[in-house]
């Protein structure tokens, strides 16, 4: 008999890298569009990721992260509208 889906999602997951996730819930990456005009993270972005972290997901994937201001970047998706 198979375990209920809630039991499977709540189970820890060991990664081949040696890391371990506390559960199998993940938040997919998004373009939050909460950086300032200089592409620096804002307090709002920090607050948002803090809430997601406290929400219990085992894995949070970051979105469109700009690491070099000299490289042209384009926002896509709903935040570009």
Secondary structure as GFF3:
##gff-version 3
##sequence-region A 1 81
A	DSSP	alpha_helix	5	10	.	.	.	ID=ss1
A	DSSP	beta_strand	13	14	.	.	.	ID=ss2
A	DSSP	beta_strand	20	21	.	.	.	ID=ss3
A	DSSP	beta_strand	26	27	.	.	.	ID=ss4
A	DSSP	alpha_helix	43	54	.	.	.	ID=ss5
A	DSSP	beta_strand	59	60	.	.	.	ID=ss6
A	DSSP	three_ten_helix	78	80	.	.	.	ID=ss7
###
